[in-house]
Each structure stands twice: as structure tokens, then as C-alpha cells.
Amino acid sequence: MPIPLSDRVTHLAFDPGITPKGGGLPGLDVLRNVVSSINMFGIIAVVGALAVSLGVWAWGHHSGGHQAEANGKKGAVVSAGAALGLGAANGIVAFFSALGTQVR
């Protein structure tokens, strides 16, 4: 006998009852510190990349090197985007995590 469609949909919508919970694993604070340190390292690296890119942009502009100028502009935009992503990483993850909890 075939399984009715309503029973198959109900089976797909089964709630396993799993939610994120802090403090369940040892070393969670250490992991938070490591990830925060990696994020800070990334932000510092982006500051250096932005400084180099702006220098290349200025050097290319004043020396007539159009390719260097274009690469400096690209590097500045990519560095700014990376800084935005690194700074907003926690908020982006929190936003989508909260959005994911609303899915039923």
C-alpha cells in the first residue's frame, strides 16, 4: 500500500529538536579566542594591503603607469570589501543564524 502524500510531507517536516547551545563542549572559550585572533590578524593584514594598494595607485597615477593605477584601484576596493566582511562577520553570521531559526 503506498504511503499518502500527507504522511510523506509530515515525515520531511520532522523536528529533531537540535538547537545551538553554548557551554556544551570543552574548549569553547579557547576556540572563540582563536577565531577572534584570526579575525584581528585578518583586519591588520587588510590595513597593510590597503596601504600598499593606495601607494601603487598613487605611484601609477603619477608615473603614467595605467596598469599599475588600475591594479592599485582594484586592490583598494578589494581591501575595503575585505575589511567590511571581516568587521561584519559576527553580525552576518548572527543575522543568518537568527533567520534560520525562523524556518519552519
Steps between C-alpha positions, in 0.01 A plus 500: 500500500650840403571759768264802474660830397401668828693238699807546280491880550456457876800268501710763320395766751617300801666723762810331644505749790860615448590861581836674549604497864804664656709321759436150369857430393826555685726760347224720360655813654838407353341457157332842530835657586672328208233612251508855639878505464475375140247776427731763652794364300289528184403859578865595558599330172225691318634830636840412354348393168300823482810709566695317229212525254459872558874546453492306172200703387678830574828381346322379185309825468804724533730287285252448218479126563137439422519128576653567844237765565219258410651226716532743791133593466399133490712427804347791691146386420576137590667608824202717593264210426712262707499747790123526473463123501738446790341773708148381430568125521350456846191704411450318169519159666269613782250639248482184292500279808200691636338482156560125493323450832183643346483232230222255579 
